[in-house]
């Protein structure tokens, strides 16, 4: 077990704790741990690239940790009425479809190699920013409501998570994934 894999496992372990903190209305602590999880994601990626500490385990664990964190946070914020249901459905449905496609390709003995698209990375960043803003506002009361509303509504801009999903789906349909 190397340092990047240990950081990824720590991120996975943080997920239920962050969910519990949101459910028990400990939003400041949830925000801090969410930021810590995000920093651990950046750190494990940096260390793996910088020192060549890539492992097969890490290749599987990192996306699992990312999906577990974001899906859990969005579901919990949706169930606690801090995010609109339609947005939670959009975020979670995409991840379920991606995981389902991988399972199906495995069952059919036709595994696929996936390279994330830039739009996929932008979408993940938009999801992280929105979750961070919501948790920061709920936990610290920084007056971020206008930014949260702008992220949720998107005002038709392409950086909105739902718009990113549309662009990502179009790119994937054209075989760029």
C-alpha positions, 0 to 999 in steps of 0.5 A: 500500500503506497501513500496515494492509495492510503489517501484514497482509502482515507477519502472513502472512509470520510464519506459516511462521516461527512454524510452523518455530519450533514444529516446531524446538521453539523455543516461546518464540520461536513464542509471542512471534511469535504474540503479535506477529501478534495485535497486528498484527491488532489494530493493522491493524484499529484503523488502518483504522477510525480513519483510514479506511484501508480498502481492497479489498485489505485486505478480502481480505488480513485474513481470509486472514491470520487463517485462515492463522495460526490454521489453520497454528498448530492444524495444527502444534500438532496434528501435534506432539501439543500439541493433540488431533486432534479439536480440530484437525479441528474448527477446520480443517474449519470454515475449509475449509467456509467457504472452500469455500462462498465459492469455490462462490458465486464459481464460481456467480456468486452472491457473498455478502456476509458480516458476522461474527457475534458468536459467530464473533468469540468463537470466534476469540478462544477459538482465539487464547487456547488457542493462546496458552496452549499456546505460552506453556506450552510456551515459558515453562513458566508452569504453565498446564496446568490452563488449557490443559486447561480450554480444551480440555475446556471442561467443557461451557461455551459458550465452548469452541471446539467449542461455539462452532462448534455455536452458529455453525453453528445461527446460520448455518443460520438465515440470520444470516450 
